[in-house]
Amino acid sequence: MMMTADQELRLKQMTLEAVAASENGCWDQVCTLYQRRSQDFPLEAVSPALASQLIGWDRIVQERVKIVQAAIQQELGNIQDRRRQLQQFKRSWVPSSTITGVTRVV
């Protein structure tokens, strides 16, 4: 059974809301919209023309996800590098007896 014009319109609106939310970095909203879309609109009811539009918009979201994932990976690498630098700095400036938790008082 094919979708009504109102259902197609709502499906397009929901998908475009997800595209906009991804542009704004509102990833919880993107997830919620895609979950609702999959629950409310069965794929077998989507016309080939609408499916083609949805795939195009979904690819936009997918590309944004990849960009954000790459940025997060890079930032995690930077954080790990800083952590190593701080540990090296700590080892070079803190007496060895303090590092093991035992401090000698003279």
C-alpha positions as CSV (number, residue, x, y, z in Angstrom):
1,M,0.0,0.0,0.0
2,M,1.4,3.4,-1.0
3,M,1.6,6.4,1.2
4,T,-0.9,9.2,1.0
5,A,0.3,12.7,0.0
6,D,0.0,13.8,3.6
7,Q,2.2,10.9,4.8
8,E,4.8,11.6,2.1
9,L,4.8,15.3,3.1
10,R,5.3,14.4,6.8
11,L,8.1,11.9,5.9
12,K,9.9,14.6,3.9
13,Q,9.5,17.2,6.7
14,M,10.8,14.7,9.3
15,T,13.8,13.9,7.2
16,L,14.5,17.6,6.5
17,E,14.3,18.3,10.2
18,A,16.9,15.6,10.8
19,V,19.1,17.2,8.1
20,A,18.8,20.6,9.8
21,A,19.4,19.1,13.2
22,S,22.6,17.4,11.9
23,E,23.8,20.7,10.5
24,N,23.3,22.3,14.0
25,G,25.0,19.4,15.8
26,C,21.8,18.2,17.5
27,W,22.6,14.5,17.3
28,D,20.0,13.4,19.9
29,Q,17.3,15.0,17.8
30,V,18.7,13.4,14.6
31,C,18.5,10.0,16.3
32,T,15.0,10.6,17.6
33,L,13.7,11.7,14.2
34,Y,15.2,8.7,12.4
35,Q,13.8,6.4,15.0
36,R,10.3,7.9,14.6
37,R,10.7,7.8,10.8
38,S,11.4,4.1,10.8
39,Q,8.5,3.4,13.2
40,D,5.9,5.6,11.5
41,F,6.7,5.0,7.8
42,P,7.4,1.5,6.5
43,L,9.9,1.4,3.7
44,E,7.7,-0.8,1.5
45,A,5.1,2.1,1.3
46,V,7.7,4.6,0.0
47,S,7.5,5.4,-3.7
48,P,10.7,5.1,-5.8
49,A,10.9,8.8,-6.4
50,L,10.5,9.6,-2.7
51,A,13.0,6.9,-1.8
52,S,15.5,8.6,-4.1
53,Q,15.0,11.9,-2.3
54,L,15.3,10.4,1.1
55,I,18.5,8.6,0.2
56,G,20.0,11.9,-1.0
57,W,19.1,13.6,2.3
58,D,20.3,10.6,4.3
59,R,23.6,10.8,2.6
60,I,24.0,14.4,3.7
61,V,23.4,13.4,7.3
62,Q,25.8,10.4,6.9
63,E,28.6,12.7,5.6
64,R,28.1,15.0,8.6
65,V,28.3,12.1,10.9
66,K,31.6,11.0,9.3
67,I,33.0,14.6,9.7
68,V,32.0,14.8,13.3
69,Q,33.5,11.3,14.0
70,A,36.8,12.3,12.4
71,A,36.9,15.5,14.5
72,I,36.2,13.5,17.7
73,Q,38.9,11.0,16.8
74,Q,41.4,13.8,16.2
75,E,40.5,15.5,19.4
76,L,40.9,12.2,21.4
77,G,44.3,11.8,19.8
78,N,45.2,15.4,20.9
79,I,44.0,14.7,24.4
80,Q,46.1,11.5,24.6
81,D,49.2,13.4,23.5
82,R,48.6,16.1,26.1
83,R,48.1,13.4,28.8
84,R,51.4,11.8,27.8
85,Q,53.2,15.2,27.9
86,L,51.8,15.9,31.3
87,Q,52.8,12.5,32.7
88,Q,56.4,13.1,31.3
89,F,56.4,16.6,32.8
90,K,55.2,15.2,36.2
91,R,57.9,12.5,36.1
92,S,60.6,15.1,35.4
93,W,59.6,17.6,38.1
94,V,58.2,15.5,40.9
95,P,60.6,13.6,43.2
96,S,60.4,9.9,42.6
97,S,59.4,9.2,46.2
98,T,56.3,11.4,45.8
99,I,55.2,9.5,42.7
100,T,55.0,6.2,44.6
101,G,52.9,7.9,47.3
102,V,55.6,8.1,49.9
103,T,57.0,11.5,50.8
104,R,60.0,12.0,53.0
105,V,60.0,14.9,55.4
106,V,63.3,16.2,56.4
